[in-house]
Amino acid sequence: MRRLLLASALALLAAPAAASPFDELLAAGGGKACFRQTYDEAYRGDRPGQVTSEVLLSFSAEEVHGREGVVMRLMLKRPDGAWYVWGGCGWAEQDVNRGAGGRLLQPEYPLEHGISCHASAGGDEEGGDFPIELIDADTLAVYPGEGLAARDALGPGIVSTYATFERPDLMLPVKRTDPEACRELVEGLGTPIGYPPE
């Protein structure tokens, strides 16, 4: 009996951890996922002050800095151009909306769990933490917070600056789309430098 209990306990320890909803979302696309949304004038008319007109979001399971992780690449189109954000994301069962010292990242975020992302500013600096709500397998909502490290162009040698967001732009829904829609974004941003993915 004792041997049976020990064998059962060892089997449980050896069993792989249950896949998170984020793992399942990526597995459905072979380790990649692309999301997009354009916000026309009618949509923005219901949200006075929103300046973001399009969001493109890519997730890709990659090895970065010798570690496996999920790389996030994000484009937020605005009247004066676009912001490009890169970094890493992972699933959090709780405290997804909490930063250093338990600080609340975004009051508008409705859940304790979700996709936890951090932007990379380059070098060894973090560029900001923010949550993404996984509404269902085809719908997410990006909550960029009041500011993130971002680039204002694609290509090598672009220095990150600080992108700020006003209240109407603090919740941006996106829908799953063909991965080809993210190709230029992925190739243009390349591999994140500095702060590695989770």
Secondary structure as a PSIPRED ss2 file (coil, helix, strand):
# PSIPRED VFORMAT (PSIPRED V4.0)

   1 M C   1.000  0.000  0.000
   2 R H   0.000  1.000  0.000
   3 R H   0.000  1.000  0.000
   4 L H   0.000  1.000  0.000
   5 L H   0.000  1.000  0.000
   6 L H   0.000  1.000  0.000
   7 A H   0.000  1.000  0.000
   8 S H   0.000  1.000  0.000
   9 A H   0.000  1.000  0.000
  10 L H   0.000  1.000  0.000
  11 A H   0.000  1.000  0.000
  12 L H   0.000  1.000  0.000
  13 L H   0.000  1.000  0.000
  14 A H   0.000  1.000  0.000
  15 A C   1.000  0.000  0.000
  16 P C   1.000  0.000  0.000
  17 A C   1.000  0.000  0.000
  18 A C   1.000  0.000  0.000
  19 A C   1.000  0.000  0.000
  20 S C   1.000  0.000  0.000
  21 P H   0.000  1.000  0.000
  22 F H   0.000  1.000  0.000
  23 D H   0.000  1.000  0.000
  24 E H   0.000  1.000  0.000
  25 L H   0.000  1.000  0.000
  26 L H   0.000  1.000  0.000
  27 A H   0.000  1.000  0.000
  28 A C   1.000  0.000  0.000
  29 G C   1.000  0.000  0.000
  30 G C   1.000  0.000  0.000
  31 G C   1.000  0.000  0.000
  32 K E   0.000  0.000  1.000
  33 A E   0.000  0.000  1.000
  34 C E   0.000  0.000  1.000
  35 F E   0.000  0.000  1.000
  36 R E   0.000  0.000  1.000
  37 Q E   0.000  0.000  1.000
  38 T E   0.000  0.000  1.000
  39 Y C   1.000  0.000  0.000
  40 D C   1.000  0.000  0.000
  41 E H   0.000  1.000  0.000
  42 A H   0.000  1.000  0.000
  43 Y H   0.000  1.000  0.000
  44 R H   0.000  1.000  0.000
  45 G H   0.000  1.000  0.000
  46 D C   1.000  0.000  0.000
  47 R C   1.000  0.000  0.000
  48 P C   1.000  0.000  0.000
  49 G C   1.000  0.000  0.000
  50 Q C   1.000  0.000  0.000
  51 V C   1.000  0.000  0.000
  52 T C   1.000  0.000  0.000
  53 S C   1.000  0.000  0.000
  54 E E   0.000  0.000  1.000
  55 V E   0.000  0.000  1.000
  56 L E   0.000  0.000  1.000
  57 L E   0.000  0.000  1.000
  58 S E   0.000  0.000  1.000
  59 F E   0.000  0.000  1.000
  60 S E   0.000  0.000  1.000
  61 A E   0.000  0.000  1.000
  62 E E   0.000  0.000  1.000
  63 E E   0.000  0.000  1.000
  64 V E   0.000  0.000  1.000
  65 H C   1.000  0.000  0.000
  66 G C   1.000  0.000  0.000
  67 R E   0.000  0.000  1.000
  68 E E   0.000  0.000  1.000
  69 G E   0.000  0.000  1.000
  70 V E   0.000  0.000  1.000
  71 V E   0.000  0.000  1.000
  72 M E   0.000  0.000  1.000
  73 R E   0.000  0.000  1.000
  74 L E   0.000  0.000  1.000
  75 M E   0.000  0.000  1.000
  76 L E   0.000  0.000  1.000
  77 K E   0.000  0.000  1.000
  78 R E   0.000  0.000  1.000
  79 P C   1.000  0.000  0.000
  80 D C   1.000  0.000  0.000
  81 G E   0.000  0.000  1.000
  82 A E   0.000  0.000  1.000
  83 W E   0.000  0.000  1.000
  84 Y E   0.000  0.000  1.000
  85 V E   0.000  0.000  1.000
  86 W E   0.000  0.000  1.000
  87 G E   0.000  0.000  1.000
  88 G E   0.000  0.000  1.000
  89 C E   0.000  0.000  1.000
  90 G E   0.000  0.000  1.000
  91 W E   0.000  0.000  1.000
  92 A E   0.000  0.000  1.000
  93 E C   1.000  0.000  0.000
  94 Q C   1.000  0.000  0.000
  95 D C   1.000  0.000  0.000
  96 V C   1.000  0.000  0.000
  97 N C   1.000  0.000  0.000
  98 R E   0.000  0.000  1.000
  99 G C   1.000  0.000  0.000
 100 A H   0.000  1.000  0.000
 101 G H   0.000  1.000  0.000
 102 G H   0.000  1.000  0.000
 103 R C   1.000  0.000  0.000
 104 L E   0.000  0.000  1.000
 105 L C   1.000  0.000  0.000
 106 Q C   1.000  0.000  0.000
 107 P C   1.000  0.000  0.000
 108 E C   1.000  0.000  0.000
 109 Y C   1.000  0.000  0.000
 110 P C   1.000  0.000  0.000
 111 L C   1.000  0.000  0.000
 112 E C   1.000  0.000  0.000
 113 H C   1.000  0.000  0.000
 114 G E   0.000  0.000  1.000
 115 I E   0.000  0.000  1.000
 116 S E   0.000  0.000  1.000
 117 C E   0.000  0.000  1.000
 118 H E   0.000  0.000  1.000
 119 A E   0.000  0.000  1.000
 120 S E   0.000  0.000  1.000
 121 A E   0.000  0.000  1.000
 122 G E   0.000  0.000  1.000
 123 G C   1.000  0.000  0.000
 124 D C   1.000  0.000  0.000
 125 E E   0.000  0.000  1.000
 126 E E   0.000  0.000  1.000
 127 G E   0.000  0.000  1.000
 128 G E   0.000  0.000  1.000
 129 D E   0.000  0.000  1.000
 130 F E   0.000  0.000  1.000
 131 P E   0.000  0.000  1.000
 132 I E   0.000  0.000  1.000
 133 E E   0.000  0.000  1.000
 134 L E   0.000  0.000  1.000
 135 I E   0.000  0.000  1.000
 136 D E   0.000  0.000  1.000
 137 A C   1.000  0.000  0.000
 138 D C   1.000  0.000  0.000
 139 T E   0.000  0.000  1.000
 140 L E   0.000  0.000  1.000
 141 A E   0.000  0.000  1.000
 142 V E   0.000  0.000  1.000
 143 Y C   1.000  0.000  0.000
 144 P C   1.000  0.000  0.000
 145 G C   1.000  0.000  0.000
 146 E C   1.000  0.000  0.000
 147 G E   0.000  0.000  1.000
 148 L E   0.000  0.000  1.000
 149 A E   0.000  0.000  1.000
 150 A E   0.000  0.000  1.000
 151 R E   0.000  0.000  1.000
 152 D C   1.000  0.000  0.000
 153 A C   1.000  0.000  0.000
 154 L C   1.000  0.000  0.000
 155 G C   1.000  0.000  0.000
 156 P C   1.000  0.000  0.000
 157 G C   1.000  0.000  0.000
 158 I C   1.000  0.000  0.000
 159 V C   1.000  0.000  0.000
 160 S C   1.000  0.000  0.000
 161 T E   0.000  0.000  1.000
 162 Y E   0.000  0.000  1.000
 163 A E   0.000  0.000  1.000
 164 T E   0.000  0.000  1.000
 165 F C   1.000  0.000  0.000
 166 E C   1.000  0.000  0.000
 167 R H   0.000  1.000  0.000
 168 P H   0.000  1.000  0.000
 169 D H   0.000  1.000  0.000
 170 L C   1.000  0.000  0.000
 171 M C   1.000  0.000  0.000
 172 L E   0.000  0.000  1.000
 173 P E   0.000  0.000  1.000
 174 V E   0.000  0.000  1.000
 175 K E   0.000  0.000  1.000
 176 R E   0.000  0.000  1.000
 177 T E   0.000  0.000  1.000
 178 D C   1.000  0.000  0.000
 179 P H   0.000  1.000  0.000
 180 E H   0.000  1.000  0.000
 181 A H   0.000  1.000  0.000
 182 C H   0.000  1.000  0.000
 183 R H   0.000  1.000  0.000
 184 E H   0.000  1.000  0.000
 185 L H   0.000  1.000  0.000
 186 V H   0.000  1.000  0.000
 187 E H   0.000  1.000  0.000
 188 G H   0.000  1.000  0.000
 189 L H   0.000  1.000  0.000
 190 G C   1.000  0.000  0.000
 191 T C   1.000  0.000  0.000
 192 P C   1.000  0.000  0.000
 193 I C   1.000  0.000  0.000
 194 G C   1.000  0.000  0.000
 195 Y C   1.000  0.000  0.000
 196 P C   1.000  0.000  0.000
 197 P C   1.000  0.000  0.000
 198 E C   1.000  0.000  0.000
